[in-house]
């Protein structure tokens, strides 16, 4: 969220803010007088635009609920802090040729990388916004900061952000306030970008811990293995069931007797019973 987005948030959620007036773009050839305090009396700034020169400051007139107007000012030179933070974020994965991957660097290599980064940041702090034209530092700066057609707009946007972010806001919700803080916090955004770029990129090999087997567990495994390898038993055939009927046995005995008598005694013989 930058520029006009911050202005809209300030107009709606600014604490005790009734109105945000159009901001002033003050150039180096304009006539400008800073506001003055005489005790509790406040004298507003004076600005006479000329439209010439580079932008040196931004002024936000803001009307508060007590009907007083406060003038919030951001200077061009203060944007150097934003630029240094930008360089620091772009050097996140820089190793300066000390090693191939900073995640696999040794303690000694990490120490050298930190020292090299500190030297670059110190040079950028010494040069200020002139670092935008330094060939050694330009490789850590995005083109939007360096190009002639976009440099001024970038500086103006950063000056506006530096003003609006400092004015207290009341969102009425802790969740919305947390989301806004995360979205506008450069440090949080850089850490989040680092996590997204490097998450799930290195395989992690985990070797299972082998515990010594006890004799009892080995015996149980052998028994289970023997059960698994034994051939299945064939089902036993049940013998046919024998049903005896006493009346059938008597009839069969009579038939047997008659057949024997017929053979031995001739036809017409009667059984003796």
Residue pairs with C-beta under 8 A, 6 or more apart in sequence:
1 9
1 180
1 183
1 184
2 157
2 160
2 161
3 157
3 160
3 161
6 160
6 161
6 164
6 165
6 184
7 20
7 23
7 160
7 164
9 164
9 169
9 180
10 17
10 20
10 62
10 164
10 167
10 169
11 17
11 19
11 20
13 169
13 170
13 171
13 172
14 20
14 62
14 167
14 168
14 169
14 170
15 167
15 168
15 169
15 170
16 64
16 65
16 66
17 62
17 63
17 64
17 65
17 167
18 63
18 64
18 65
18 67
19 62
19 63
20 60
20 61
20 62
20 63
21 60
21 61
21 62
21 63
21 69
23 58
23 59
23 60
23 61
23 160
23 163
24 47
24 58
24 59
24 60
24 61
25 55
25 58
25 156
26 32
26 47
26 49
26 55
26 56
26 57
26 58
26 59
27 49
27 50
27 51
27 52
27 53
27 54
27 55
27 56
28 53
28 54
28 56
29 50
29 52
29 53
30 47
30 48
30 49
30 50
30 52
30 53
31 46
31 47
31 48
31 50
32 45
32 46
32 47
32 48
32 57
33 45
33 46
33 47
34 45
34 73
35 42
35 43
35 44
35 45
35 71
36 42
36 43
37 43
42 68
44 69
44 71
45 59
45 71
45 73
47 59
54 76
54 152
55 76
55 152
55 155
55 156
55 159
56 75
56 76
57 73
57 74
57 75
57 76
57 159
58 73
58 74
58 156
58 159
58 160
58 163
59 71
59 72
59 73
60 71
60 72
60 73
60 160
60 163
60 164
61 69
61 70
61 71
62 69
62 70
62 71
62 72
62 167
63 69
64 70
72 163
72 166
72 167
73 163
74 159
74 160
74 162
74 163
75 159
76 129
76 155
76 159
77 128
77 129
78 159
78 162
79 129
79 155
79 158
79 159
79 162
80 124
80 125
80 128
80 129
80 131
82 158
82 161
82 162
82 186
83 124
83 129
83 131
83 132
83 141
83 145
84 121
84 124
84 125
85 186
85 187
86 141
86 142
86 145
87 120
87 121
87 124
87 131
87 137
87 140
87 141
88 117
88 121
88 190
89 186
89 190
89 193
90 140
90 141
90 142
91 117
91 120
91 140
92 190
92 194
93 102
93 197
94 102
94 113
94 116
94 117
94 140
95 101
95 102
95 105
95 109
95 113
96 112
96 113
96 116
98 105
98 109
98 112
98 113
98 116
99 105
99 106
99 109
99 113
102 110
102 113
103 198
103 202
105 113
120 136
120 137
120 140
123 131
123 134
123 136
123 137
124 131
124 137
127 134
127 137
129 155
131 137
131 141
132 138
132 141
132 145
132 146
132 151
133 146
138 146
143 150
144 150
144 154
145 151
145 154
165 184
169 177
169 180
171 177
171 180
181 188
182 188
182 189
182 192
183 189
257 271
258 271
261 269
261 271
262 269
